[in-house]
């Protein structure tokens, strides 16, 4: 009876809104109307007998979804960045060009309330079998919005014309404009679209990815049209700088492109970008070869004026080439070196240069040494000048260093000597050795290379902090410095130090391994020691649970570069660096289990008494589960290797069998211990509620959240075991039973038949006075329950539905029977305040305080 009436009420709600004009939105009618309508849709769908009602509901939901989303689009389109590009100058005006990626203000995504509403509609459209229609509405709406945002970037102005016929400055300006627009798209607009699609369609079987690609795919393909046209335009070598800038800009966003379009459906966009990047690289190699051939032709006219003049001539050509390419030197070096590997050996110009050096080695040792020093010192001068031209904030601010960006964006490129310069230096070293003056030459080499290394090293690492200094740092400041150190160490050991070793071998290997190794170790010792000193200071700082994440990051990244350290310091002279690195790695390995123990103690001893209103999930519960999943699970293999001792306090059997506790890995035992300690802590916190109903509701919410998060993580579920999850689930059921008994048994007791009947002589009947008292008591108690639950919330929809059903099963049958039996004997509206349907509706509205907030 109750079920059919509930369905009938749902039909009335849907019919009423179906008759309303489309302009009147359910969304604008308040949370109560929204909740009532969505529950009505759920009820009708579950009845499986009202196809017409479903069609009416779907039509209303489609209208609501499209209208609300369109309204949000219009709001965002008129936001703070709506005129950013209108304020910029024309694309052809190079004197007043102002548009920059950094100036672009990100449009606001829809509010949490709107997103939740759209997500609720999408879930119900899915349950009704109309999700495809909902997705098509979303894609259509977002394409229109995204096109309006991209139109303001004025990309269409870049598309026309023959790229080869553009003036150099015009092409340079167009490339710069395209790079800024590409950054806006791949770092701001597209990620926002992906985030929005996931927020609305997440949890619907990967449909959010389909919605995202449907919204941005066409825009993404069009974005690369300009870069593709330039890559096939066969530019002359004089425009190499512009092509290098375009290559560097495209390389900069490639990781974002790969991340955004990582799915199989996004392969077309990824492949298109990769193909353009490859074509640009081929073009750069061709242009470099054309440019260098022109330089070599000029070198063939050099007169035989001695090694010093030859070195000076080489320097002039090298400086000219580098000045021409200075804005994009890191990219040039990478591509240039790869192109050199493909060049045929023994060209006429190369033979001429080497012949000049060999003929001039007959000069005095001083001349040779001066020539040697000039070739090396040229790099130091270039680096020093470039450093002065670099903005200080781009290199000294540790906050600008992020693990997501390449070190080349933050430091001056570490220039390598050309192959010809290396041959010249090698010939001079051999000649100086024959004159018995090698020691002086080695001193010159070490001095110049250390000077160059120091200039660059200061760009990304200038910290000189003791252990005491580090202890005084705020944790967020220390974390930034550690991340910066990781980047600096990785770059030094993999790139700079490795190159110094290679260079020493190229120049001095023919004089013996010991000589080459002496030059290398002497050059890098100071810089390497500075890096090791900071790591040593960090390993000695005080322990903190919050620091386990960064300690693990330090350990992982340092472990990764240990092979490079062992490789470049493989000689006896470098053994001290190997040993130092090994000791540091061991110290950080020991920090990991101790930090985990500190976290366990913090969970067990956390004493905050700020009970959450409404018995919702406590911040400690969320923090602990986020900590375990994001840290322990993601670093599962490393932690399993480093955590080798189980907890000293055996609380585990409270959540699993003794056998399982004894057979678990030490890491799994620690996790069970943390979960156990968390639950015991929550039990203590629940006692601070003055009302037992909220105390039980608090435990229901929190323990269910723990079991749910563990169950959702496959790794964590396998580690702690099914016994632990089963025990948590049983605890939720016990708390639910206690909640029902504490909160609702008194109300059911008011509805008993006992004590209502009285007799007068030979007659008997129901005492109206007692009956009125029963109803009045019920109403007062029910009002008290509503006041207690005024801001109560159960965030999990499935758990909330289960609570609703349990309360209905307990209360409604007794109330219906009592009202049907005795309700006619007293005045309705005064004593019988609620019909059965009204009581059901009120109960179904409980625990929803934060549903749309």
Buried (B, 14 or more C-beta within 10 A) or exposed (E): EEEEEBBEBBBEBBBEBEEEEEEEBBBEBEBEBBBBBBBBBBBBBEBEEBEEBBBBBBEBBBBBBBBBBBBBBEBBBEEEBBEBBEEBEEBEEBEEBEBEBEBBEBBEBBEEEBBBBBBBBBBBBBBBEBBEBBBBBBBBBBBEBBEBBBEBBBBEBBEEEEBBEBEEEBBBBBBBBBBBBBBBBBBBBBBBBBBBBBBBBBEBEEBBBBBBBBBBBEBBBBBBBBBBBBBEBEBEBEBBBBBBBBBBBBBBBBEBBBBBBEEEBBEBBBEBBBEBBEBBBEBBBBBBBEBBEEEBEEBEEBEEEBBBBBBBBBBEBBBEBBEBBBEBBBBBBBBBEEBBEEEEEEEEBBEBBBEBBBEBBEBEBEBBBBBBBBBBBBBBBBBEEBBEEBEEEEBEEBEBBEEEEEBBEBBBBBBBBBBBBBBBBBBBBBBBBEBEBBEBBBEBBBBBBBBBBEBBBBBBBEBEBEBEEBEEBEEEEBBBBBBBBBBBBBBBBBBBBBBBBBBBBBBBEEBEEEBBBBBBBBBBBEBBEBBBBBBBBBBBBEEBBEBBBBBBBBBEBBEBBBEBBBEBBEBEBBEEBBEBBEEBBEBBBEBBBEBBBBBBEBBBEBEEEEBBEBBBBBEBBEEBBEBBBEBBBEBBEBBBEBBEEBBEEBBBBBBBBEEBBEEBBBBBBBBBBBBBBBBBBBBEBBEEBEBBBBBBBBBBBBBBBBBBBBBEBEEBBEBBBEBBBEBBBEBBEBBBEBBBBBBBEBBBBBBEEEEBEEEEEEEEEBBBEEBBBBBBBBBEBBEBBBEBBEBBBBBBEEBBBBBBEBBBEBBBBBBBEBBEEBBEBBEEEEBBBBBBBEBBBEBBBBBBBBBBE
